[in-house]
Amino acid sequence: MVLLLPVLFTVMFLGMQAALFYHARSVAIAAAQEGARASSVEEGSGGAGAEAAASFVAAAGGDDVLKSARVSSSRTAEVATVVVTGTSLSVIPGWSPVVRQSATVPLERITR
């Protein structure tokens, strides 16, 4: 028991840490995609994309899911890009895994 209990706790903590990181990563990529879609519409802007991504993170749990979330957005003549960066929650003291996800979408435009 003395030998197996530390191994069992290590496996449990690593599994929990992996789940927290995966969830934060999923929220970050979904927020980036939402922001990129909002920015890519014909009358959209980079600010609208950043606002949509930040709203998505807040609705998904905010700091309880993705701590210190930062959103940056850029829009060129052809594509809109949104990058969401933050840190995942951690069950391992002193370690905060960084999550960075981006999404790029072509702009909507009317062609004849």
Secondary structure, DSSP 8 states (H G I E B T S, - for coil): -TTHHHHHHHHHHHHHHHHHHHHHHHHHHHHHHHHHHHHHSTT--HHHHHHHHHHHHHHTTGGGTEEEEEEEEEE-SSEEEEEEEEEE--SSTT---EEEEEEEEE------
